[in-house]
């Protein structure tokens, strides 16, 4: 088997390094996409919790109002 020339070794090294750089670049993009997805998921969960709390407050106010009206109706009936 014939030994590789200096030019061939340099070419192979450059090809390997370019492939490695491309792979690392792809991994960085994947990590960034993962981080962005995680951030969006966290934001969506926070918005959902806020909406649930707002709905719970509305229901609580309605229940308090119904209780006031019931007490008022009882007071008028007596």
Secondary structure by P-SEA (a helix, b strand, c coil): cccccaaaaaaaaaaaaaaaaaaaaaaaaaaaaaaaaaaaaaaaaaaaaaaaaaaaaaaaaaaaaaaaaaaaaaaaac
